[in-house]
Amino acid sequence: SISHTVVVNALPAPIISASSTSSTCNGDSIILDAGIFISYLWTNGSTEEVIYVTSEGTYSVTVTYGNGCTNTATTTITGSSLPTPSISASGPTTFCDGGSVTLSTGTYSTYTWSNGATTQSIFISTSGSYKVTVTDINGCSATAIQSITINSNPVVNIIPNGPTSFCNGGSVTLDAGIQTSYLWINGATTETILVTTTGNNIVTATNNYGCSATASQYVNRDRKS
């Protein structure tokens, strides 16, 4: 009789472990680890024990044991789309000092604004760049940014060229200073006006940002000689 011993080696049993759950946000980096073996061949061509993936899909690895036997393991990564937030404003995002605007984003699970607010909308009255990070029901996050510019109002002072109380027949010139445009209570649109009557002279001046402010100067012509 003749006998021959046959040894059947066990196949390796690779298990792919992921650094996070199999459902992830698109763009996130996930570590896939095939365990310790002699050699590896992943479907993406890598021959390392560990690979980094950033997109959804099915990933397989063929490993080789020390006895030369091979086996394959497969895992599927499901990617959730990232939210695409945008910021809408209730009015212009460039305005004059004293104005305001409400910034709002879409409907999500949570909100974190750069000013610390956690509401869907915020009230803004100061210049700056406002960022909101939103998180959807899948736990995926994304960011949107909106800049707000607040321009200064002009400082308006009326300077008379002489006394503002004088006798009948007298006059005084009122000067509103250098601005972009003017509107006096008498309808004048010049920097200066000549006043010969009693009354409160009001001017609204506008600077190059389109912002306005008002000043007034009372003139009395009733003083006797």
Salt bridges, closest charged atoms under 4 A:
none
